[in-house]
Amino acid sequence: MLRLNHISIVRGTRTLYDNVNLVASDGERIALVGENGCGKSSLFAAILGELSPETGTIDVPELVSEVAQSVEETDRVALDYILEGHVPLQAAKRELADAQASGDDMRVAAAAAHLAELNEGGIKARAMAVMNGLGFAAGDELRLVKEFSGGWRNRLALTRCLINPAQLLLLDEPTNHLDIDSLIWLEAWLKRLDCTVIIISHDREFLDRAVQTTWAVEDGTINRYAGNYSFYEMQRVQNLRLQEANHKAYERTAAHLKSYIERFRYKATKARQAQSRIKMLERLEVVEPVRSATSWRFSFSDPERMPTQLVTLEDVSAGYGEHVVLKDINLCVRSGERIGVLGVNGAGKSTFIKTLVGKLAPLSGTVRNGQGLQIGYFAQHQLEALDPTETPLEVFKRKAPLVREQQLRDHLGKFRFSGEKVDTKIGVLSGGEKARLALSLIVWDKPNLIVLDEPTNHLDMATREALTVALSSFEGSLMLVSHDRHLLRSVCDKLLLVHDGAVSVYEGDLDDYAAFVLEHRKLLQASDKAPEKTAADAGINRREQRRLEAQERNRIAALKKPLLAKLSRVEKELEQVNNELSELDAKLADTAWYGAAGPAEVADVTRRRGEAAVRLEALEAEWLEISEEIEACG
């Protein structure tokens, strides 16, 4: 069990949070959320003993596992590096080595028995299963760590963390560099663990599916919400609305008391009453107003031209040199289409996207652009392509040399580059700031086709939400590769699947795809253990596999359908009750209304407000219960 006792953490002269008291129960799944810089990683550092709290103590379980934030380019074999993260196994190996060095046969026998009990072979098999789930190919376990790219080394670190039999698991942005397939697998894996898990992530759907409790760093403390991220957001809005209503009620009562005191405090006949009002005013609990937190928003300009057919691919083969990655691609991107692209890492999604936008010439076939096509393309490597010695303003001066500087500054200001930020060297900007700069360059060009390849990797929750809103209101066409399922659900109405060297329309939705991924992984693991088959058997197995996958998708869809209908009904009722509460709160906060309304009407509105609040609480509990049932379906 993890326990925070009166914790206060200070960074420099700033108090991140003060007098925090929280308990994480055994097996609890917790999301740790808050704005960038609020102290989420600092709390992890304090739990790990790397940072001393200003006040208070932290009771930590004996075995804690975390994901290393960086992995050195070493000559160690990948599997050996992963197994080094299994603390009991490494301790048992050290004990056996020490026993052998001591020459004590009894000690050697005991150490050998303990190592055998741990079952090193079973631990290796578990490590291989995790590697497979996170997208590593067969044979990767024998490669050297230094041979992997930075993103794949992060996956090695995550694998190393997950195989450690910890009582407390700390995951700081575990979804970075994962594709949707690996993300879906990770969710399923975490559900099987019996330890306490605390997750920092900007992926709201991952948090919704992976946690049951939310710790929110806000207002100088850490508050606990008994629900996932969506429940926390809903409850937070309700709390803010109630706080604002209470503040207005306080101001109204305080103003009335002050008015009475000023009028009668110096009149002998009213002196006692005035003194009584003064004491009432002193006892009146001050309710602070809600601090307005303006959400950052931006938008894509409406396209100046919109061809009916933007890009057409006819019998296209895509790849590099003589290596064909994808073949027989036939696709037409039409006006107004909003397409999401699915597929595992290495399936060829980026190859497909680069061929579509003209960054990669097709090996065969034809890519035909519509007249007036204007593509806005975002790729991960574009962040590295930005000149680190330039400033954001210099980038735009070079891009638009004839435009007035103030106009360029105004445009950058829409993307939170204002004041000194416009003159800051790109080399010292964060990944999120570089991503915002890349987005600002796309917006400037007024594209009619936006193509985004993993745009959210470096974005915080607020920027992801701003991007979601901007893409939802964009009038042009869109093609999106992303592991952020909330973004895909919100902005895409058509899905493509890049799989087995082909690009095809995917008829299901993201929930169907999740079921497909998990079933496909199970079948792959089963085939790895089975003896070799003939080509004819393989064909039969593939047909059987597709039949089983379709059967599983239908089963899950049938289970979810009535639950999704119930959830939709509850969400509509929630919206109605929230609207009713807003109207009632507006009345109760309006001082002029009290003069026009009679006592009976005031009492009626107050009663209705109380009933609505009770109904809201019941609906929120029902919403959470239905959401958990849907999640349990698979």
LINRASUL-V251648 format. One record per pair of residues at least 4 apart in sequence whose ideal C-beta (glycine too) atoms are under 6 Angstrom apart, sorted by sequence separation. I is the first residue (numbers start at 1). J is the second residue. D is the distance in Angstrom with one decimal. If there is no record, write none. Layout:
i: <I | I>
j: <J | J>
d: <D | D>
This chain:
i: <24 | 34 | 76 | 136 | 143 | 148 | 178 | 206 | 207 | 227 | 232 | 250 | 261 | 270 | 319 | 333 | 343 | 348 | 369 | 390 | 396 | 403 | 417 | 429 | 459 | 485 | 488 | 508 | 516 | 533 | 560 | 581 | 585 | 593 | 597 | 10 | 11 | 45 | 46 | 76 | 131 | 148 | 178 | 201 | 217 | 319 | 354 | 355 | 362 | 390 | 403 | 412 | 413 | 417 | 429 | 459 | 482 | 498 | 533 | 597 | 24 | 34 | 45 | 201 | 264 | 319 | 343 | 354 | 482 | 587 | 9 | 46 | 215 | 216 | 225 | 317 | 318 | 355 | 496 | 497 | 32 | 99 | 100 | 175 | 318 | 341 | 456 | 99 | 215 | 265 | 497 | 8 | 225 | 264 | 317 | 412 | 47 | 214 | 495 | 99 | 396 | 480 | 6 | 7 | 47 | 261 | 316 | 409 | 96 | 4 | 95 | 158 | 261 | 313 | 211 | 260 | 261 | 4 | 214 | 313 | 357 | 472 | 587 | 96 | 468 | 472 | 3 | 190 | 208 | 257 | 312 | 357 | 392 | 471 | 134 | 208 | 415 | 584 | 2 | 92 | 187 | 207 | 208 | 311 | 326 | 468 | 523 | 16 | 92 | 154 | 187 | 257 | 309 | 310 | 325 | 435 | 257 | 435 | 1 | 134 | 204 | 309 | 392 | 415 | 485 | 584 | 92 | 151 | 169 | 175 | 325 | 326 | 432 | 456 | 308 | 431 | 432 | 454 | 131 | 167 | 168 | 169 | 170 | 171 | 172 | 173 | 175 | 432 | 448 | 449 | 450 | 451 | 452 | 453 | 454 | 456 | 89 | 130 | 166 | 306 | 393 | 9 | 392 | 519 | 175 | 581 | 130 | 391 | 580 | 9 | 130 | 318 | 516 | 519 | 89 | 577 | 127 | 390 | 86 | 126 | 250 | 318 | 515 | 388 | 515 | 577 | 388 | 577 | 247 | 386 | 246 | 512 | 515 | 247 | 9 | 10 | 318 | 319 | 82 | 311 | 392 | 574 | 7 | 8 | 244 | 316 | 317 | 573 | 8 | 135 | 243 | 317 | 8 | 134 | 317 | 7 | 316 | 570 | 6 | 240 | 315 | 5 | 314 | 383 | 5 | 133 | 314 | 570 | 570 | 4 | 313 | 3 | 312 | 382 | 311 | 567 | 310 | 378 | 566 | 309 | 79 | 78 | 307 | 310 | 563 | 81 | 307 | 78 | 307 | 376 | 563 | 78 | 305 | 563 | 75 | 76 | 376 | 560 | 74 | 376 | 375 | 73 | 374 | 560 | 374 | 375 | 376 | 377 | 378 | 379 | 380 | 559 | 85 | 375 | 82 | 86 | 87 | 378 | 556 | 78 | 82 | 86 | 556 | 85 | 71 | 71 | 68 | 67 | 67 | 67 | 357 | 65 | 65 | 353 | 65 | 64 | 63 | 350 | 63 | 64 | 65 | 66 | 67 | 61 | 61 | 298 | 515 | 44 | 349 | 310 | 337 | 338 | 339 | 340 | 341 | 304 | 306 | 300 | 333 | 301 | 303 | 352 | 340 | 349 | 348 | 347 | 352 | 340 | 347 | 338 | 342 | 338 | 338 | 339 | 340 | 341 | 342 | 343 | 343 | 339 | 40 | 181 | 179 | 2 | 32 | 179 | 296 | 27 | 310 | 28 | 29 | 30 | 31 | 32 | 298 | 297 | 296 | 300 | 299 | 342 | 24 | 298 | 302 | 303 | 300 | 327 | 329 | 326 | 31 | 39 | 38 | 31 | 30 | 29 | 29 | 30 | 31 | 32 | 33 | 34 | 28 | 30 | 31 | 20 | 18 | 20 | 17 | 17 | 17 | 135 | 202 | 202 | 205 | 203 | 205 | 204 | 183 | 180 | 179 | 178 | 184 | 188 | 184 | 181 | 252 | 245 | 248 | 245 | 231 | 227 | 209 | 36>
j: <28 | 38 | 80 | 140 | 147 | 152 | 182 | 210 | 211 | 231 | 236 | 254 | 265 | 274 | 323 | 337 | 347 | 352 | 373 | 394 | 400 | 407 | 421 | 433 | 463 | 489 | 492 | 512 | 520 | 537 | 564 | 585 | 589 | 597 | 601 | 15 | 16 | 50 | 51 | 81 | 136 | 153 | 183 | 206 | 222 | 324 | 359 | 360 | 367 | 395 | 408 | 417 | 418 | 422 | 434 | 464 | 487 | 503 | 538 | 602 | 30 | 40 | 51 | 207 | 270 | 325 | 349 | 360 | 488 | 593 | 16 | 53 | 222 | 223 | 232 | 324 | 325 | 362 | 503 | 504 | 40 | 107 | 108 | 183 | 326 | 349 | 464 | 108 | 224 | 274 | 506 | 18 | 235 | 274 | 327 | 422 | 58 | 225 | 506 | 111 | 408 | 492 | 19 | 20 | 60 | 274 | 329 | 422 | 111 | 20 | 111 | 174 | 277 | 329 | 228 | 277 | 278 | 22 | 232 | 331 | 375 | 490 | 605 | 115 | 487 | 491 | 23 | 210 | 228 | 277 | 332 | 377 | 412 | 491 | 155 | 229 | 436 | 605 | 24 | 114 | 209 | 229 | 230 | 333 | 348 | 490 | 545 | 39 | 115 | 177 | 210 | 280 | 332 | 333 | 348 | 458 | 281 | 459 | 26 | 159 | 229 | 334 | 417 | 440 | 510 | 609 | 118 | 177 | 195 | 201 | 351 | 352 | 458 | 482 | 335 | 458 | 459 | 481 | 159 | 195 | 196 | 197 | 198 | 199 | 200 | 201 | 203 | 460 | 476 | 477 | 478 | 479 | 480 | 481 | 482 | 484 | 118 | 159 | 195 | 335 | 422 | 39 | 422 | 549 | 206 | 612 | 162 | 423 | 612 | 42 | 163 | 351 | 549 | 552 | 123 | 612 | 163 | 426 | 123 | 163 | 287 | 355 | 552 | 426 | 553 | 615 | 427 | 616 | 287 | 426 | 287 | 553 | 556 | 289 | 53 | 54 | 362 | 363 | 127 | 356 | 437 | 619 | 53 | 54 | 290 | 362 | 363 | 619 | 55 | 182 | 290 | 364 | 56 | 182 | 365 | 56 | 365 | 619 | 56 | 290 | 365 | 56 | 365 | 434 | 57 | 185 | 366 | 622 | 623 | 58 | 367 | 59 | 368 | 438 | 369 | 626 | 370 | 438 | 626 | 370 | 141 | 141 | 370 | 373 | 626 | 145 | 371 | 143 | 372 | 442 | 629 | 145 | 372 | 630 | 144 | 145 | 445 | 630 | 145 | 447 | 447 | 146 | 447 | 633 | 448 | 449 | 450 | 451 | 452 | 453 | 454 | 633 | 160 | 451 | 159 | 163 | 164 | 455 | 633 | 156 | 160 | 164 | 634 | 164 | 153 | 157 | 157 | 157 | 158 | 161 | 451 | 161 | 164 | 453 | 166 | 166 | 166 | 453 | 167 | 168 | 169 | 170 | 171 | 167 | 168 | 414 | 634 | 170 | 481 | 449 | 477 | 478 | 479 | 480 | 481 | 446 | 448 | 443 | 477 | 446 | 448 | 498 | 488 | 498 | 498 | 498 | 503 | 492 | 499 | 491 | 495 | 492 | 493 | 494 | 495 | 496 | 497 | 498 | 499 | 496 | 200 | 344 | 344 | 168 | 198 | 345 | 462 | 194 | 477 | 196 | 197 | 198 | 199 | 200 | 466 | 466 | 466 | 470 | 470 | 513 | 196 | 470 | 475 | 476 | 474 | 501 | 503 | 501 | 207 | 217 | 217 | 211 | 211 | 211 | 212 | 213 | 214 | 215 | 216 | 217 | 213 | 215 | 229 | 221 | 220 | 222 | 220 | 221 | 222 | 345 | 460 | 461 | 485 | 484 | 486 | 486 | 483 | 483 | 483 | 483 | 514 | 518 | 517 | 517 | 591 | 585 | 589 | 589 | 624 | 624 | 631 | 460>
d: <5.3 | 3.8 | 5.2 | 4.1 | 4.9 | 3.9 | 4.2 | 5.6 | 5.5 | 2.7 | 5.9 | 5.9 | 5.1 | 5.6 | 4.9 | 5.8 | 3.7 | 5.6 | 4.5 | 4.4 | 5.9 | 5.2 | 4.5 | 3.9 | 4.2 | 6.0 | 5.2 | 2.9 | 5.9 | 3.6 | 5.4 | 5.9 | 6.0 | 5.5 | 4.1 | 5.1 | 5.9 | 4.3 | 4.6 | 4.7 | 4.1 | 4.9 | 4.8 | 5.6 | 5.3 | 4.4 | 4.1 | 4.8 | 5.6 | 5.4 | 5.8 | 3.9 | 4.5 | 5.0 | 5.2 | 4.9 | 5.3 | 5.4 | 5.2 | 5.4 | 5.8 | 5.6 | 3.9 | 5.6 | 3.5 | 4.1 | 4.9 | 3.9 | 5.8 | 5.3 | 4.8 | 5.5 | 5.3 | 5.1 | 4.3 | 5.4 | 5.7 | 5.6 | 5.8 | 5.7 | 5.1 | 4.1 | 5.7 | 5.7 | 4.5 | 5.4 | 5.3 | 4.4 | 5.8 | 4.0 | 4.1 | 4.5 | 5.5 | 4.7 | 4.3 | 5.2 | 6.0 | 4.3 | 4.1 | 4.3 | 4.4 | 5.9 | 5.4 | 4.3 | 5.9 | 5.3 | 4.2 | 6.0 | 4.1 | 5.3 | 4.6 | 5.7 | 5.1 | 4.9 | 5.4 | 5.1 | 5.8 | 4.5 | 4.0 | 4.7 | 5.3 | 5.9 | 5.6 | 5.5 | 5.4 | 5.4 | 5.1 | 5.5 | 4.6 | 4.9 | 4.7 | 4.9 | 5.5 | 4.3 | 4.9 | 5.3 | 4.8 | 5.8 | 4.0 | 5.3 | 5.1 | 4.0 | 5.3 | 4.6 | 4.8 | 5.0 | 5.4 | 3.3 | 4.5 | 5.0 | 5.5 | 5.9 | 5.7 | 4.8 | 4.3 | 4.8 | 4.6 | 5.7 | 5.8 | 5.9 | 5.2 | 5.8 | 5.0 | 4.2 | 5.4 | 4.3 | 5.5 | 3.7 | 5.4 | 5.7 | 4.6 | 5.9 | 4.7 | 5.9 | 5.3 | 3.2 | 5.5 | 5.9 | 5.5 | 5.3 | 4.9 | 4.6 | 5.5 | 4.7 | 4.8 | 6.0 | 4.8 | 5.8 | 4.3 | 4.8 | 5.0 | 4.7 | 5.0 | 4.7 | 5.9 | 4.6 | 5.7 | 4.8 | 5.5 | 5.2 | 4.4 | 5.9 | 5.3 | 5.3 | 5.4 | 5.1 | 5.2 | 5.0 | 5.2 | 5.4 | 5.9 | 5.1 | 5.6 | 5.0 | 5.7 | 5.6 | 5.0 | 5.6 | 5.7 | 5.6 | 4.3 | 4.2 | 5.5 | 5.2 | 5.2 | 5.5 | 3.1 | 4.9 | 4.4 | 5.0 | 4.6 | 4.8 | 4.9 | 4.8 | 5.4 | 4.6 | 5.8 | 5.4 | 5.0 | 5.9 | 5.4 | 5.1 | 5.0 | 4.4 | 4.7 | 4.7 | 4.4 | 5.6 | 4.3 | 4.6 | 5.4 | 4.4 | 6.0 | 4.9 | 5.9 | 3.9 | 3.5 | 5.8 | 3.9 | 5.1 | 4.1 | 5.2 | 5.7 | 4.5 | 4.8 | 4.0 | 4.7 | 5.4 | 5.0 | 5.7 | 5.5 | 4.0 | 4.4 | 5.3 | 5.8 | 4.8 | 4.8 | 5.7 | 5.4 | 5.0 | 4.0 | 5.3 | 3.4 | 5.5 | 5.8 | 5.3 | 5.8 | 5.4 | 5.3 | 3.8 | 5.5 | 5.8 | 3.9 | 4.9 | 5.6 | 5.3 | 5.7 | 5.8 | 4.9 | 3.2 | 5.7 | 3.8 | 4.7 | 5.2 | 5.1 | 5.0 | 4.6 | 4.9 | 4.6 | 4.6 | 5.4 | 4.4 | 3.4 | 6.0 | 5.1 | 5.6 | 5.8 | 5.1 | 5.6 | 6.0 | 4.7 | 5.6 | 5.1 | 5.1 | 4.0 | 5.1 | 4.3 | 5.3 | 5.3 | 4.6 | 5.4 | 5.0 | 4.1 | 5.2 | 3.5 | 5.8 | 4.8 | 5.8 | 5.1 | 4.6 | 5.2 | 4.4 | 6.0 | 3.7 | 4.7 | 5.2 | 6.0 | 5.3 | 5.1 | 4.9 | 5.0 | 4.6 | 4.8 | 5.2 | 4.6 | 5.9 | 5.3 | 5.6 | 6.0 | 4.6 | 3.5 | 5.8 | 4.5 | 5.0 | 5.2 | 4.6 | 5.8 | 3.6 | 5.9 | 5.9 | 5.9 | 5.0 | 5.1 | 4.9 | 5.0 | 5.0 | 5.1 | 3.4 | 5.8 | 5.9 | 5.0 | 4.5 | 5.6 | 5.8 | 5.6 | 4.5 | 5.9 | 5.6 | 5.6 | 5.4 | 5.0 | 4.7 | 5.5 | 5.1 | 5.9 | 5.4 | 5.2 | 5.6 | 5.2 | 5.9 | 5.0 | 5.5 | 4.8 | 4.5 | 4.5 | 5.9 | 4.9 | 5.7 | 4.5 | 5.7 | 4.3 | 4.3 | 5.9 | 4.3 | 5.1 | 4.8 | 4.7 | 5.0 | 5.3 | 3.3 | 5.8 | 5.7 | 5.6 | 5.9 | 5.8 | 4.8 | 5.7 | 5.1 | 5.5 | 5.2 | 5.5 | 4.9 | 4.4 | 5.9 | 4.5 | 5.0 | 5.4 | 4.9 | 5.5 | 5.9 | 4.7 | 6.0 | 4.8 | 4.8 | 5.5 | 4.3 | 3.8 | 5.8 | 5.5 | 5.2 | 5.9 | 5.0>
